[in-house]
């Protein structure tokens, strides 16, 4: 069916000028493939055929997932027997069961050091984990790769994106300043590489399609009315006690984006959950069959006016969400009906790139995202807002901000696009998007700090007329800079373990592959020849404690990553090139380390408005040697009567002048903090 013309006189055109206009089309194509949800941080229990119960944990995302025991030893499930074995290398880049069963209290006889943190190769992932005959799900560098089905038009656009990607930072900084001064116009639409306009400002009409697998006809599912509450209700409700998906975007965008959803009735699908999961959590072409079937059902029966959801009249659905009748594969384990996670659907955003669906009226559905309508692996509780909000972010064009190969965690819980489970894992508190992601969506305005004292309001309480983030470019090469934002325990960020200033180090000048490559090249002082080895995230949180735990995959963010006067209150250049303190404000693009002379000092006590001093220049002689204070021996939330011990015990972090009970503080190379020995 041919697509109808893109002009329509019967409806008002509402295309909004935005901060980064063509910029989003550059980064959105980093993966014209799968964007996904991270695995649940919650361990699960499985029963071996011999009756023993073992505790396991799922890692990764829909593109690349694996199981381990609680000590990090890789585990495989034998589908024929249902037994869980420790994994071993099969000698061909893949994994196979070792023959050693996982036991409740494993010992060294059942596993060895070589089995720890084993991962399948990319070849193995593409052939088995990501789905047979599914080349389209590969991560593509700059959008230039993909399957033989992808049109030449899209491939050519991908090549152009590679050529232009180094200009992204300059364009964002230059254009986002004008976002609030631009009027609605159809002359400067924001489009993705396939021609679909991306909307992150104004009212966004979203169609929510409820699909019921053929073997779920007798399951108790959330009603259409309850799903409407989950998607649209403003403010807390028993079904969404912290707010709805709509609230997530109203809060993150400072009212700039109003996601208004229309929910369908439950649509009976023509096959089972396990058929569409295909043994790999829905990472194959089969899931697209279900999406097309549901769309054809709605279209042929005239159940939806698809034109209503193409408000900008570009010929594409503005926004569409699918919620299915099963439990999410991202929870891992076996659900209450005996279905293992590989036979359930992992939440993801993907596209119908090979054969796009076109309605009878000519509206094309090119992309979709899908999430579970039910929470966890048991019960009938309605799904939660975190996963739906995360996948909706992909539909707006923003990428995953986690480390896509699992070496670290990327931005961790400092960006909903990196971890929408939240600090407590409940998905009731999906964290705010980072300042970087909000810049990409046109929701913040970059300001350059002035010499002296600068004030920054909490990211959660920004003035909707000019939400600000500080951008520091002085001394940095093109494409590299710092972002400074104030994150407070408010709204969806209210359960953070601490609040204060968060500083990001952005570098997209050294890689045309932007997010695919730059979010898998974690760098930290424990690596050989770092930072000269060129390893670092393209978007990195400069963690105040200097422990680089996000890069090392130790946690997804903690209280010691914030800057404030009660802890670490400055970030300055490397003072001694022969023994640098980390982190610092030096540039490191392409492994070329250079002092920027940027000093961010005297950061205030944490609060809804914070201040910091900014200057560019050499060290002043009276300035003390920059180093973070020791990590408190008590949590910051403890009362004033609960004091830390007078000396630090063995194993606690320390500085040279600290009093270790054991007598001395031992340092490792290139570390801010040592350890009492």
C-alpha positions in Angstrom: 0.0 0.0 0.0 1.4 3.4 -0.9 1.7 6.0 1.7 -0.6 9.0 1.6 0.7 12.5 1.0 2.2 14.2 4.1 -0.1 17.2 3.9 -3.6 17.3 5.3 -5.8 20.4 5.3 -8.3 19.0 7.8 -6.0 19.1 10.7 -3.7 21.7 12.3 0.0 21.1 11.8 1.8 21.3 15.2 5.5 20.8 14.6 7.6 22.5 17.3 11.0 24.0 16.8 13.5 22.4 19.1 16.9 22.6 20.7 18.8 20.2 18.7 16.7 19.8 15.5 18.8 17.6 13.2 21.1 16.6 16.0 18.8 13.9 17.4 18.7 12.2 14.0 22.5 11.8 14.3 22.5 10.0 17.6 19.2 8.2 17.2 20.7 6.0 14.5 23.5 4.6 16.6 21.3 1.5 16.7 18.6 1.4 14.1 18.0 -1.9 16.0 17.1 -3.0 19.5 17.1 -0.6 22.5 16.3 -2.4 25.7 15.7 -2.6 29.4 18.4 -3.8 31.8 17.9 -7.0 33.7 16.4 -6.8 37.1 18.9 -6.2 39.9 17.0 -8.7 42.1 18.3 -12.3 42.4 16.0 -15.2 41.8 15.8 -18.8 43.0 15.6 -21.9 40.8 15.0 -25.5 41.7 17.3 -28.1 40.2 15.8 -31.4 39.0 17.4 -33.0 42.1 15.3 -30.7 44.4 18.1 -28.4 45.4 17.4 -24.7 45.2 20.0 -22.3 43.9 20.2 -18.5 43.9 21.0 -16.9 40.5 21.1 -13.4 39.0 20.4 -12.2 35.5 22.7 -9.6 33.8 22.7 -7.6 30.6 19.8 -6.6 28.3 17.8 -8.0 25.5 20.8 -7.8 23.2 23.2 -9.6 25.4 22.2 -11.4 28.6 23.7 -14.0 30.9 23.2 -15.7 34.3 25.6 -16.0 37.2 25.6 -17.4 40.7 25.9 -14.8 43.5 29.7 -14.9 43.2 29.8 -14.0 39.5 30.3 -17.5 38.0 28.5 -17.9 34.7 25.6 -20.4 34.6 23.8 -22.0 31.7 20.5 -23.9 31.8 20.2 -27.1 29.9 16.8 -26.9 28.2 16.4 -30.6 27.8 16.9 -31.4 31.5 16.2 -28.1 33.1 19.4 -28.4 35.1 21.7 -25.4 35.8 25.4 -25.9 35.1 28.4 -23.7 35.4 29.5 -22.6 31.9 32.8 -23.2 30.1 34.3 -22.0 26.8 33.3 -24.3 24.0 36.5 -23.5 22.1 34.7 -21.7 19.3 33.9 -18.4 21.0 30.7 -19.7 22.6 29.7 -21.2 25.9 28.6 -24.7 26.9 27.6 -26.4 30.1 30.6 -27.7 32.0 28.9 -30.7 33.5 29.3 -29.2 37.0 25.9 -28.6 38.6 25.3 -25.4 40.5 24.8 -26.2 44.2 23.2 -24.1 46.9 26.6 -23.8 48.6 29.1 -24.3 45.7 32.7 -25.1 46.4 35.8 -24.9 44.3 35.3 -28.5 43.1 32.2 -27.3 41.0 33.7 -24.2 39.5 37.0 -22.6 38.8 38.4 -19.1 38.2 38.1 -19.5 34.4 34.3 -19.9 34.8 33.9 -16.6 36.5 32.5 -13.7 34.4 32.6 -15.8 31.2 30.7 -14.1 28.4 29.7 -15.4 25.0 31.5 -13.8 22.0 29.7 -11.4 19.7 29.4 -14.2 17.1 27.8 -16.4 19.7 25.5 -13.7 20.8 24.3 -13.0 17.3 23.8 -16.6 16.5 22.1 -17.9 19.7 21.3 -15.3 22.2 20.1 -12.6 19.9 18.1 -14.9 17.6 18.8 -16.9 14.5 18.6 -15.2 11.1 18.5 -11.8 12.8 21.3 -9.7 11.5 19.2 -6.6 11.9 19.6 -6.7 15.7 23.4 -6.1 15.5 24.7 -2.8 17.0 25.6 -0.8 14.0 28.4 1.8 14.0 26.9 5.1 13.1 23.9 3.4 11.5 25.9 2.2 8.5 25.5 -1.5 9.2 22.4 -3.7 9.3 20.6 -6.3 7.3 20.3 -6.9 3.6 16.6 -5.9 3.9 17.4 -2.4 4.9 16.9 0.1 2.1 19.8 1.8 0.4 18.2 5.1 1.5 18.8 4.3 5.1 22.3 3.0 4.6 23.3 6.2 2.8 21.9 8.2 5.6 23.9 6.2 8.1 27.1 7.0 6.2 26.3 10.7 6.3 25.7 10.4 10.0 29.1 9.0 10.6 30.6 11.9 8.6 28.8 14.5 10.6 28.6 13.1 14.1 31.6 15.0 15.5 29.7 18.2 15.2 26.9 17.1 17.5 28.2 18.9 20.6 28.6 22.2 18.9 25.2 22.0 17.4 23.5 21.1 20.7 25.1 24.0 22.5 24.4 26.5 19.8 20.8 25.5 19.0 19.5 24.6 22.4 19.9 28.2 23.6 17.2 29.1 21.1 14.6 26.5 22.0 12.4 28.7 24.1 12.6 31.6 21.6 11.4 29.5 18.6 7.8 29.4 17.4 5.9 26.5 16.1 6.9 25.9 12.5 6.8 23.1 10.1 10.0 24.3 8.4 12.5 22.8 10.8 11.1 19.4 12.0 13.2 17.0 14.0 13.5 13.7 12.1 15.1 10.3 12.6 17.1 8.7 9.8 14.0 7.1 8.4 12.1 10.3 8.0 9.9 10.0 11.1 9.7 13.3 13.0 10.7 13.0 16.7 8.6 14.8 19.2 9.8 15.8 22.6 7.9 19.1 23.0 4.2 19.8 23.2 1.4 17.2 23.4 2.4 13.8 22.2 -0.5 11.4 21.3 0.4 7.9 22.2 -1.5 4.7 21.3 -1.3 1.9 23.8 -2.0 -1.5 22.3 -2.9 -4.4 24.7 -2.0 -7.8 23.4 -2.9 -11.1 24.9 -1.0 -14.3 23.9 -3.2 -17.2 22.8 -2.2 -19.3 25.8 -3.2 -16.5 28.3 -6.9 -16.4 27.6 -7.8 -17.3 31.2 -5.2 -15.1 32.9 -6.3 -12.2 35.1 -4.9 -9.1 33.5 -5.1 -5.4 34.3 -8.3 -3.8 32.8 -8.1 -1.2 30.1 -9.3 1.4 32.6 -6.4 0.5 35.0 -3.8 0.7 32.2 -5.2 4.2 31.4 -4.5 5.2 35.0 -1.0 3.8 34.8 -0.3 5.8 31.6 -2.3 9.1 32.1 -3.2 9.8 35.8 -1.7 13.0 37.1 -0.4 12.6 40.7 -0.2 9.5 42.9 -2.7 6.7 42.6 -2.9 3.3 44.3 -2.0 1.7 40.9 1.0 4.1 40.5 1.7 5.5 43.9 4.5 7.8 42.7 2.7 9.0 39.6 2.0 7.8 36.0 4.2 7.5 32.9 2.7 10.9 31.9 4.0 12.3 35.2 7.5 11.0 34.5 7.7 13.0 31.3 6.0 16.1 32.7 8.5 16.2 35.5 11.6 15.5 33.4 10.7 18.0 30.7 9.5 20.7 33.1 6.1 20.6 31.5 7.4 20.7 27.9 6.2 17.2 26.9 2.7 16.0 27.7 2.4 12.3 26.8 -1.4 11.6 26.4 -2.2 7.9 25.9 -5.2 6.2 24.4 -5.6 2.6 25.4 -7.2 -0.2 23.3 -9.1 -3.3 24.5 -7.1 -6.5 24.9 -6.4 -8.0 21.4 -6.2 -11.8 21.1 -3.0 -12.8 19.4 -2.8 -15.9 17.1 0.0 -17.7 18.9 1.6 -18.4 22.3 4.0 -16.4 24.4 6.7 -19.0 24.0 6.3 -19.0 20.2 7.0 -15.3 20.0 9.8 -15.4 22.6 11.4 -18.1 20.4 13.6 -19.4 23.2 15.6 -16.1 23.3 13.2 -13.7 25.1 11.7 -12.2 21.9 15.0 -11.3 20.3 14.1 -12.6 16.8 11.8 -11.7 13.9 8.9 -13.6 15.4 8.0 -10.8 17.8 7.4 -8.5 14.8 4.8 -11.0 13.6 2.8 -10.3 16.8 3.2 -6.5 16.4 1.9 -6.7 12.8 -0.9 -9.0 13.7 -2.2 -6.6 16.4 -1.9 -3.6 14.0 -3.8 -5.4 11.3 -6.5 -6.4 13.7 -7.0 -2.8 14.8 -6.8 -1.5 11.2 -9.1 -4.0 9.5 -11.7 -3.7 12.3 -11.6 0.1 12.3 -10.9 0.1 16.0 -8.4 3.0 15.9 -8.2 6.2 14.0 -4.5 6.0 13.1 -4.6 9.5 11.6 -5.2 10.9 15.0 -1.8 9.6 16.1 0.0 11.3 13.2 -0.6 14.8 14.4 2.4 16.3 12.7 1.3 14.7 9.4 4.7 13.3 8.4 3.1 9.9 7.5 4.3 8.1 10.6 2.7 7.2 14.0 3.9 9.8 16.5 4.1 7.3 19.4 2.9 3.8 20.0 3.3 1.4 23.0 2.6 -2.3 23.3 1.8 -4.0 26.6 1.7 -7.8 26.6 -0.1 -10.3 28.9 3.0 -12.0 30.3 5.7 -11.2 32.8 8.9 -9.5 31.6 11.8 -11.7 30.7 14.1 -9.0 32.3 13.0 -10.4 35.7 14.8 -13.6 34.9 13.9 -16.9 36.5 10.8 -19.0 36.1 7.3 -17.4 36.5 4.4 -18.8 38.4 3.2 -20.6 35.4 6.5 -22.4 34.9 7.7 -20.3 32.0 11.5 -19.7 32.1 12.6 -16.1 31.2 13.9 -17.2 27.7 10.3 -18.1 26.8 9.0 -14.7 27.9 9.4 -11.3 26.2 12.2 -8.9 27.2 11.0 -5.3 27.1 12.6 -3.4 24.2 12.1 -0.8 21.5 12.6 -2.0 17.9 11.3 -1.4 14.4 9.5 -2.9 11.5 12.4 -1.9 9.2 12.2 -4.8 6.8 8.5 -4.5 6.1 7.0 -1.5 7.7 3.3 -1.6 8.5 1.1 0.9 6.7 -2.6 1.4 7.7 -5.5 1.7 5.2 -5.3 5.5 5.5 -1.5 5.5 4.8 0.0 6.0 8.3 3.2 4.0 8.6 4.2 2.3 11.9 7.9 2.1 11.6 8.9 1.6 15.3 7.4 0.2 18.4 8.2 -0.6 22.0 6.8 -3.4 24.2 6.7 -4.0 27.9 4.8 -6.3 30.3 1.4 -5.4 31.7 2.2 -7.4 34.8 4.8 -6.9 37.5 7.5 -9.4 38.5 7.1 -13.2 38.0 4.1 -13.9 40.2 0.8 -12.4 41.0 -1.6 -10.0 39.1 -0.1 -6.6 40.1 -0.1 -4.1 37.3 3.2 -3.3 35.5 5.1 -0.3 36.7 6.1 3.0 35.2 9.9 2.5 35.1 10.1 0.2 32.1 7.4 1.9 30.1 9.0 5.3 30.7 12.4 4.0 29.7 11.2 2.4 26.4 9.2 5.6 25.6 12.4 7.5 25.9 13.8 5.4 23.1 10.8 6.2 21.0 11.6 9.9 21.5 15.0 9.1 20.0 17.4 8.9 23.0 19.7 5.8 23.3 20.5 3.5 26.2 22.9 5.2 28.5 24.2 2.1 30.2 27.4 0.2 29.2 26.1 -2.0 26.5 28.6 -4.9 26.9 28.4 -5.0 30.7 32.0 -4.0 31.5 30.6 -1.2 33.7 27.2 0.4 34.1 27.4 3.6 32.1 25.5 6.4 33.8 23.9 4.0 36.3 21.1 5.4 38.3 21.8 8.9 37.3 19.8 8.5 34.1 16.5 6.8 33.5 17.9 5.6 30.1 20.7 3.8 32.0 18.7 2.3 34.9 14.9 2.8 35.2 14.7 0.3 38.0 15.7 3.1 40.3 17.9 3.1 43.5 15.4 0.7 45.2 14.7 -1.5 42.2 11.0 -1.0 42.4 10.5 1.0 39.1 8.3 3.4 41.1 11.1 5.9 41.1 12.7 5.9 37.7 15.5 8.5 38.1 15.5 11.7 36.3 17.2 11.7 32.9 20.8 13.1 33.1 21.5 16.7 32.1 23.0 15.3 28.9 19.9 13.4 27.9 17.7 16.4 28.7 19.9 18.6 26.5 19.5 16.2 23.6 15.7 16.4 24.0 15.7 20.2 24.2 14.5 20.3 27.8 17.4 22.3 29.2 19.4 25.3 28.1 23.2 25.2 28.4 24.7 28.2 30.3 28.4 28.9 30.5 29.6 29.7 34.1 31.0 33.1 34.9 34.3 33.5 36.8 33.5 33.5 40.5 30.3 32.2 42.2 27.6 30.5 40.1 24.2 29.4 41.3 22.4 26.3 40.1 18.9 25.2 41.0 17.9 21.6 41.6 17.3 19.7 38.4 14.0 18.6 39.7 12.8 22.2 40.4 14.1 24.1 37.4 12.2 27.1 36.1 10.2 25.8 33.2 10.9 29.0 31.2 14.6 28.5 31.2 15.8 25.3 32.8 19.5 25.5 33.1 22.6 23.3 33.1 26.2 24.6 33.2 28.4 23.7 30.4 32.2 24.1 30.7 34.1 24.1 27.4 37.1 26.2 28.2 40.4 24.4 27.7 38.7 21.4 26.1 39.0 20.3 22.5 36.0 20.3 20.2 33.4 17.8 21.3 34.6 17.5 24.9 33.2 19.4 27.9 31.8 19.1 31.4 28.2 19.5 32.6 27.3 20.6 36.1 23.8 19.9 37.5 22.2 20.0 40.9 20.4 16.8 41.8 18.2 16.8 44.9 16.0 14.1 46.6 12.8 15.4 45.1 10.0 13.9 42.9 11.1 10.8 41.1 14.6 11.4 42.5 13.4 11.4 46.1 15.0 8.0 47.1 18.6 8.9 46.0 21.0 8.1 48.8 22.4 11.6 48.8 22.0 14.8 46.9 24.3 17.6 45.6 26.2 18.5 42.5 26.7 15.9 39.8 29.4 16.5 37.2 29.5 14.8 33.8 32.5 14.5 31.5 31.3 14.4 27.8 33.5 13.4 24.9 32.1 12.7 21.5 34.9 14.3 19.5 37.0 11.1 19.5 34.4 8.6 18.1 32.1 8.8 15.2 30.4 5.7 16.6 29.1 7.9 19.4 27.0 5.7 21.6 27.7 2.2 20.3 31.5 2.5 21.0 31.7 5.2 23.6 29.3 3.5 26.0 31.4 0.3 26.1 34.9 1.7 26.6 35.0 2.1 30.3 38.2 3.7 31.6 39.5 3.9 35.1 42.8 4.2 37.0 43.1 0.4 37.4 43.7 0.0 33.7 47.2 -0.1 32.2 48.3 3.2 30.7 45.0 5.0 31.7 43.9 7.6 30.7 46.4 7.6 27.8 44.9 4.3 26.6 41.9 6.4 25.3 39.4 4.4 27.3 36.5 6.4 28.7 32.8 6.7 28.4 31.5 9.2 25.9 29.1 10.3 28.7 30.6 9.7 32.2 29.6 10.7 35.7 32.7 12.2 37.4 32.3 10.4 40.7 33.4 12.5 43.6 35.0 9.7 45.6 37.4 8.9 42.8 36.6 5.1 42.9 35.2 4.8 39.4 32.6 2.3 40.6 30.3 3.0 37.6 33.1 2.1 35.2 34.2 -0.9 37.2 30.6 -2.2 37.5 30.7 -2.2 41.3 27.4 -0.3 41.8 25.0 1.9 39.8 25.8 5.0 41.8 26.0 5.8 45.5 26.1 8.6 48.1 29.8 9.3 47.5 29.4 10.3 43.9 27.9 13.8 44.8 29.8 17.0 45.4 28.9 19.1 48.4 30.5 21.0 51.2 29.9 18.1 53.7 32.0 15.8 51.6 34.1 16.5 48.4 33.6 20.1 47.3 35.9 20.6 44.4 37.1 19.2 41.1 40.4 20.7 39.8 43.1 19.9 37.2 45.9 17.4 37.7 48.4 19.1 39.9 51.4 16.7 39.4 51.5 15.0 35.9 53.8 12.3 37.4 51.2 11.4 40.0 47.8 12.7 39.1 44.9 12.7 41.4 41.7 11.3 39.8 39.2 12.4 38.9 40.2 15.8 37.6 39.2 18.4 35.0 41.9 17.4 32.4 40.8 16.6 28.9 41.4 13.1 27.6 40.1 13.0 24.0 41.7 10.2 21.9 44.0 9.4 24.9 45.7 12.8 24.6 45.7 14.2 28.2 45.9 17.9 28.6 45.3 20.3 31.5 42.3 22.5 31.0 43.1 24.7 34.0 39.4 24.5 35.0 38.8 24.8 38.7 35.3 24.0 40.2 35.7 24.7 43.9 33.9 25.8 47.1 30.8 23.8 46.3 28.1 24.7 48.8 26.1 22.6 51.2 23.6 20.5 49.4 20.3 22.2 48.8 17.6 23.2 46.3 19.9 26.0 45.2 23.7 25.4 45.3 26.7 27.4 44.4 30.2 26.7 43.2 33.2 28.9 42.3 34.5 28.7 38.8 37.8 29.9 37.4 40.3 29.0 34.7 44.0 29.4 35.5 47.0 27.9 37.3 46.9 26.7 40.9 47.1 29.5 43.5 49.8 29.0 46.0 47.5 29.1 49.0 45.1 26.6 47.5 45.3 23.3 49.4 46.1 20.1 47.6 42.9 18.9 46.1 41.7 15.6 47.4 38.3 14.3 48.5 37.6 13.9 52.2 37.5 10.5 53.6 34.3 8.5 53.0 32.2 8.9 56.2 32.1 5.8 58.4 28.4 6.4 58.8 25.7 7.1 56.2 25.0 10.8 55.6 21.4 10.4 56.8 22.5 9.4 60.3 21.9 11.9 63.1 24.5 14.2 64.6 24.8 12.2 67.7 26.1 9.2 65.7 29.8 10.0 65.1 32.4 8.1 63.2 35.2 6.4 65.0 38.4 8.3 65.9 40.6 6.0 63.9 39.8 4.1 60.7 39.7 0.3 60.8 41.5 -2.1 58.5 40.0 -2.0 55.0 38.5 1.5 55.3 39.3 4.2 52.8 41.7 6.8 53.9 43.9 9.8 52.9 47.6 10.2 53.8 46.8 12.4 56.9 44.0 10.1 58.2 44.5 8.1 61.4 44.4 4.4 60.6 43.9 2.2 63.6 46.4 -0.2 61.9 49.0 2.5 61.7 49.3 3.4 58.0 47.3 4.2 54.8 48.3 2.3 51.7 47.8 3.8 48.3 47.4 2.2 44.9 48.6 3.9 41.8 46.5 6.8 40.5 43.9 6.7 43.3 42.5 9.5 45.3 41.9 7.3 48.3 44.0 4.6 50.0 43.1 1.8 52.3 44.0 1.3 55.9 46.2 -1.8 56.2 
